Amino acid sequence: MKTNITVWLVASLCASGCMMQSHERLEPMSASAEEDPAPAGPAERETTDDADGSAPPYEAVLPSHNVEIANALLVGDLGEYEDFVAPATEVSAQAYGSSTMIEIHGGDDYWVMTRLSFEGGIGHEDLRIGAHIEFGTEHWDAPVGALHVAALGCSGPTRGTWTYDQDATNIVIDVEEGAGPEDRILRFTATYEYEGREQVVEGSFEYRVY
């Protein structure tokens, strides 16, 4: 999995809800992020062309582990936007304690976002190849170190102008073999409620934890 982008990370949990987030659209670059929760400034960027407008592969340097992610995709219905197919145009990753948060954005004349929160981390032993795990909203009684995954979904006409901003009521995770021996593909199906009916967003990305 070729890596040509690095994201700056904050080793703390951001406030929940899409309205609280503010990120720049990522451009291809080559750099490394420090574990300092308050880095001095942005990395020097190396610009490359991306013909289809999708986000290039990138590497995130987290306090507890590193992760590379590529080929992220969101498909489905979310709020007033239905039947979308949105290759990722922006991806970010953060760590807080032993947990990992991965945020995927996509869209053209609309904008959709899914934020996946992995309590126990994206490198948790339960996320082995062949895993099929379902998570609901109740997890507070889980033992320390147990894996729990939650999803937040947002949609709107433009980046940050959200007309829908809700937590998923249910999420199913599947882990498959990736292109290389160290790579895995994570597929997820997140269920949301909108105007009294269910909506589903399916997503996937290839990743490597090291």
C-alpha positions as CSV (number, residue, x, y, z in Angstrom):
1,M,0.0,0.0,0.0
2,K,1.9,3.1,-1.2
3,T,1.8,6.0,1.2
4,N,2.1,9.6,0.2
5,I,0.1,11.6,2.7
6,T,0.4,12.1,6.5
7,V,-2.2,13.8,8.7
8,W,-1.6,15.8,11.8
9,L,-3.2,14.3,14.8
10,V,-4.5,15.5,18.2
11,A,-4.1,12.9,21.0
12,S,-7.4,13.8,22.6
13,L,-11.1,13.1,22.0
14,C,-12.8,15.8,20.0
15,A,-16.2,17.0,21.0
16,S,-19.0,14.9,19.5
17,G,-21.1,16.0,16.7
18,C,-20.2,17.2,13.2
19,M,-20.9,20.8,14.0
20,M,-17.9,20.9,16.3
21,Q,-15.4,19.7,13.7
22,S,-13.3,21.9,11.5
23,H,-10.8,20.3,9.2
24,E,-9.1,21.4,6.0
25,R,-9.5,19.3,2.9
26,L,-6.4,17.1,2.7
27,E,-3.9,17.4,-0.2
28,P,-1.2,14.9,-1.0
29,M,1.9,15.5,1.0
30,S,4.9,13.7,2.5
31,A,5.7,14.3,6.2
32,S,5.5,12.9,9.7
33,A,3.4,13.8,12.6
34,E,4.7,14.2,16.1
35,E,3.0,12.6,19.1
36,D,2.9,16.0,20.8
37,P,-0.8,16.9,21.2
38,A,-0.1,20.4,20.1
39,P,2.2,20.3,17.1
40,A,4.0,23.5,16.1
41,G,2.6,23.8,12.7
42,P,1.6,22.1,9.4
43,A,3.8,19.7,7.6
44,E,5.4,20.8,4.3
45,R,3.2,19.7,1.5
46,E,4.1,18.0,-1.8
47,T,1.4,18.5,-4.3
48,T,0.5,15.8,-6.8
49,D,-2.4,15.4,-9.3
50,D,-5.3,13.1,-8.4
51,A,-7.3,12.5,-11.6
52,D,-10.5,11.2,-10.0
53,G,-10.6,13.7,-7.1
54,S,-10.5,11.0,-4.4
55,A,-8.3,11.1,-1.4
56,P,-4.8,9.5,-1.9
57,P,-3.5,6.9,0.5
58,Y,-2.2,8.4,3.8
59,E,-0.3,7.5,6.9
60,A,-1.4,8.5,10.4
61,V,1.1,8.4,13.2
62,L,-0.8,7.8,16.5
63,P,0.6,7.7,20.0
64,S,-0.1,4.0,20.5
65,H,0.3,2.7,16.9
66,N,0.5,3.8,13.2
67,V,-2.1,3.2,10.6
68,E,-2.2,3.5,6.8
69,I,-5.5,3.9,5.0
70,A,-6.4,3.8,1.3
71,N,-9.4,3.4,-1.0
72,A,-12.1,4.7,1.4
73,L,-15.7,4.8,0.1
74,L,-19.1,5.7,1.4
75,V,-22.4,4.5,-0.2
76,G,-26.0,4.8,0.7
77,D,-28.6,7.2,2.2
78,L,-28.0,9.8,4.8
79,G,-30.5,12.5,5.6
80,E,-31.9,14.1,2.5
81,Y,-29.1,12.7,0.3
82,E,-30.0,9.2,-1.1
83,D,-28.3,6.7,-3.4
84,F,-24.9,8.4,-3.1
85,V,-21.6,6.8,-4.1
86,A,-18.9,8.9,-2.5
87,P,-15.2,8.0,-2.8
88,A,-13.3,9.7,0.0
89,T,-12.1,13.2,-0.8
90,E,-10.8,13.7,2.8
91,V,-9.7,11.4,5.6
92,S,-8.4,12.1,9.1
93,A,-7.4,10.0,12.1
94,Q,-7.0,10.8,15.7
95,A,-6.1,8.8,18.9
96,Y,-7.3,9.4,22.4
97,G,-6.0,6.9,25.0
98,S,-6.3,3.4,23.6
99,S,-9.0,4.4,21.1
100,T,-8.9,5.5,17.5
101,M,-11.2,7.7,15.5
102,I,-11.3,7.7,11.7
103,E,-13.3,10.2,9.8
104,I,-14.2,9.8,6.1
105,H,-15.6,12.6,3.9
106,G,-16.9,12.5,0.4
107,G,-19.3,14.1,-2.1
108,D,-19.5,16.3,-5.2
109,D,-22.6,18.6,-5.2
110,Y,-23.3,17.4,-1.7
111,W,-21.2,16.3,1.3
112,V,-21.4,13.2,3.5
113,M,-19.2,12.2,6.4
114,T,-18.9,9.1,8.7
115,R,-16.8,9.1,11.8
116,L,-15.9,5.7,13.2
117,S,-14.8,5.5,16.9
118,F,-12.9,2.4,17.8
119,E,-12.7,1.9,21.6
120,G,-9.8,-0.4,22.0
121,G,-8.2,0.9,18.8
122,I,-8.2,0.0,15.1
123,G,-5.5,-2.5,15.9
124,H,-7.6,-4.4,18.4
125,E,-7.1,-8.2,18.3
126,D,-10.9,-8.8,17.7
127,L,-10.5,-7.0,14.3
128,R,-8.9,-10.1,12.8
129,I,-9.4,-11.3,9.2
130,G,-12.8,-13.0,9.0
131,A,-14.3,-11.0,11.9
132,H,-18.0,-10.2,11.7
133,I,-19.1,-8.0,14.7
134,E,-22.3,-6.1,15.4
135,F,-22.4,-3.1,17.8
136,G,-25.4,-1.3,19.2
137,T,-25.5,1.9,21.3
138,E,-25.3,0.2,24.7
139,H,-21.7,-0.6,25.6
140,W,-21.0,1.1,29.0
141,D,-20.9,-2.3,30.8
142,A,-18.1,-3.6,28.5
143,P,-14.9,-4.7,30.4
144,V,-11.8,-2.5,30.1
145,G,-10.0,-3.3,26.9
146,A,-13.0,-4.6,25.1
147,L,-13.6,-3.5,21.5
148,H,-16.6,-1.2,20.7
149,V,-17.2,0.6,17.5
150,A,-19.6,3.5,17.1
151,A,-20.4,5.7,14.0
152,L,-21.5,9.3,13.6
153,G,-23.0,10.3,10.3
154,C,-23.4,13.8,8.8
155,S,-24.7,15.2,5.5
156,G,-25.3,18.5,3.9
157,P,-24.9,20.7,0.8
158,T,-21.3,21.6,1.6
159,R,-18.5,20.7,4.0
160,G,-19.5,21.8,7.5
161,T,-23.0,22.9,6.5
162,W,-24.7,19.8,8.0
163,T,-28.5,19.3,7.7
164,Y,-28.2,15.8,9.2
165,D,-26.0,15.0,12.3
166,Q,-26.8,11.8,14.2
167,D,-25.2,8.8,15.8
168,A,-25.8,5.4,14.2
169,T,-28.2,3.1,16.0
170,N,-26.3,0.0,14.9
171,I,-23.1,-0.8,13.1
172,V,-21.8,-4.1,11.6
173,I,-18.1,-4.5,11.0
174,D,-16.5,-7.1,8.7
175,V,-12.8,-7.5,8.2
176,E,-11.3,-9.1,5.1
177,E,-7.9,-9.8,3.6
178,G,-6.3,-6.8,1.8
179,A,-4.0,-6.5,-1.2
180,G,-0.9,-7.3,0.7
181,P,0.0,-9.7,3.6
182,E,-0.2,-7.0,6.2
183,D,-3.2,-5.2,4.7
184,R,-6.9,-5.6,5.7
185,I,-10.2,-4.3,4.3
186,L,-12.7,-3.1,6.8
187,R,-16.3,-2.9,5.7
188,F,-19.1,-1.4,7.8
189,T,-22.8,-1.0,7.6
190,A,-24.2,1.8,9.8
191,T,-27.9,2.2,10.4
192,Y,-29.4,5.7,11.1
193,E,-32.9,7.1,11.8
194,Y,-34.3,9.9,9.6
195,E,-37.8,11.2,9.7
196,G,-39.2,8.0,11.2
197,R,-37.5,5.6,8.9
198,E,-34.1,3.8,8.8
199,Q,-31.3,4.7,6.5
200,V,-28.1,2.8,5.8
201,V,-24.6,3.9,4.9
202,E,-22.1,1.2,3.8
203,G,-18.4,2.0,3.8
204,S,-15.1,0.4,3.3
205,F,-11.4,1.2,3.4
206,E,-8.1,-0.8,3.2
207,Y,-5.8,-0.3,6.1
208,R,-2.6,-1.5,7.8
209,V,-1.7,-1.1,11.4
210,Y,2.0,-1.3,12.5
